[in-house]
Amino acid sequence: MFAGVSHSVYEQQFQMAHFLKQYYNDAPIAANDIGAINFYTNIDCFDLVGLGTLSVARELLAGTYTTETMEEGTRRFGVRIALLYDNWFDGRFFPKPPPSWNKVGEWTLPHPSELGGQTVSFYAAQPVECAPLRANLAAYAPRMPQNNTSC
């Protein structure tokens, strides 16, 4: 049975915000679904789809937003980790994530959802962030709603 949209928001986007508040509250991070995480935290957010980051919006409009410009922009911004829907960043409309980013984990909703994606991926944008991000995801896992999978 499908969960309501508000329950899906709680299971995914609220958990993303709570996770960031716990472990990265004042950090520069990158994301593509920026609503809850910006509302509930003090993160410095690089918006990977341009709603909150003007340089990305300009690159999208000009057709110059690439994996390389994403990497350059997030590096200049000092991004430590990135949270995104991989299905959005497959190279068709948005570029693929930079190869220098390391995918450390995922959270997957146990049911189809009306949200941007059923799975949110967590990337370390800097090599030094791999172990801490992995540890933080593991520490947060017991707080996840039952049936939401984490790896």
C-alpha positions, 0 to 999 in steps of 0.5 A: 500500500502506498504511503501518503506524500506527507509520510514519504516526506517524513521518511526521506526529506525530514530524515535527510534534514535531521541527519544533516542537523546532527552531523553537518549543521554548519557545513557546506553541502550539495543537494538537489532537494533543498527544501526541508534540509534548508528549513531545518538546518544551518547548512550552507547549501550548494543547489545542484539543480540551480533553484538556490545557486545562481551559478548553476541556474546560469550554467543550465540556461546556457547549456554549459552545466557539466560534470566538470562545472559541477565539480569546480563549483562545489570545490570552490564552495567547499562542499563536504558531502552531497545528497542527491537522487542518482536518477536525476543525475544520469547525464540526460538533463543534469550531469553525472556526479563527478568521478572524484566523489565517492558514493558512501551510502543510500536511503531507499523508501520501501514504496514508490513515492511521489517525491523526486526519487525513491532513493537518495544517495550520499556522496563524499565530495572530498576523500577525507569525508568518506570515513566520517560520512560512512560512520555518521550514516551507520550511527544514524541508521537506528533512527531511520523509520522502520522499513526505510533501508540504509546501506 
